[in-house]
Amino acid sequence: MPERTLSMPLSRGAPTLPRLTLVLGGARSGKSAYAETLIEEASPRAIYLATAEVLDEEMAARIRHHRARRGAGWTTIEAPLDLIPHLRGDPPFRIGQPILVDCLTLWLSNLYEAGRVIETEIDTLLAALDAAPSPVVMVANEVGLGIVPENALARAFRDSAGRLNQAIAARAERVVFLAAGCPLILKDAKGVS
């Protein structure tokens, strides 16, 4: 049997997933559903790394909605802070099984809340992505399109999110921006179908 590369289809006749895809957009733009569809069209089984935490009923309802939308082929892992072991392919992963990280912006917020060193965490994430043994699709909010926040913490967060998105986009073979549920391909370096 030929050795499978990350850019090959994951099932016969399925579209190909690039090694790294970034899906950006605003709140309720359709990012998560689009990212899920990319993976579902390429593979019957996938890993969903969820960074959201249930802190109130509104967030609990959002999480329930996301889970209900996904089929039985998804294995969900709650990873509000520690994405790295999962991106390395530690169990329950199988090499080549696609990974969806939803969402980078919440992960970054969680890091701020936990008092982590943001630059170190981002560098560690980028190194893990460079070595990931499976295709990865990452969802992130584009938070830099609005007004400049009035307080220093909000500005620091917005700037960190922008730098994180730029770093991921620089490594990604495909970058997609979603607005009103409509995808706009910003980058498709390999012409992956």
URQUI-V359667 format. One record per helix or strand of 2 or more residues. SS is the DSSP state (@ for helix, = for strand). FROM is the first residue (numbers start at 0). LEN is the number of residues. If there is no record, write none. Layout:
((SS | FROM | LEN) (SS | FROM | LEN))
//
This chain:
((= | 19 | 6) (@ | 30 | 12) (= | 45 | 5) (@ | 56 | 13) (= | 73 | 5) (@ | 83 | 4) (= | 98 | 4) (@ | 103 | 11) (@ | 117 | 14) (= | 135 | 6) (@ | 151 | 20) (= | 173 | 6) (= | 181 | 7))
//
